[in-house]
Amino acid sequence: MTGERGKGTSALHLDEETFRRACRRFVQHSHALSDGWSWEEVKGSDEGYMRKTVLVPGRTAPRSARNGASEPADDLDTLGQREGQDLEDDDEEQAGDDEEHAASETSSPTRYEYHVLYSCSYQAPVLYFRASTLDGRPLSLEDIWDNVHPNYRQRLLQGPWDTITQQEHPLIGQPFFVLHPCRTQDLMRPILAAASAENRSLNYIVSWLSSVGPVVALNVPLSYAHIGSQSSEEPE
């Protein structure tokens, strides 16, 4: 279905050759944008995967900080004036320390490494990823879940640990988190149906990754939607 017209339910199952063609065009467009995606070959094998590493600005702040304004100190002063209250010096100092800590927590970048693989079992792409602080401390599953945007977290509450799990990377044998592909067909069904009804071509990887990536802080620029199907080169 990748780069072709909609073909109904048969397009829900992505074969490996179509997966590689979709990745090929995706990586080529990434090179044009300097967006950081590459195709990695596995030594001694004809298998490969797409890879990208990014710094995501800031871990999820504590809930009190997320619900506050961008300048807590100014807000406290304004509130005090509005209510005719004066803050004690020691309270101001403590508040300043708390705000500085919250700002530091919010602004500390996290290093994410994303891999897109093909699953023969599910006949679908799978997003593997790992994350760490700048000093190299890997994030736990709980940290990952805390960093999921609230808009997506609400949708996953019924089975969060089934949706994001930790397991061994099937190609490089290292521990990674993975967005489980069991729901991929349900996700792609309306997207492919709409493309078929409109007799419109799309790139499976672009449509899928644009939908699942933001769950784990991975965004796909809009220009990827215009990827064509002319390329015949292997991804680099």
Disulfide bonds with the S-S distance in Angstrom:
none
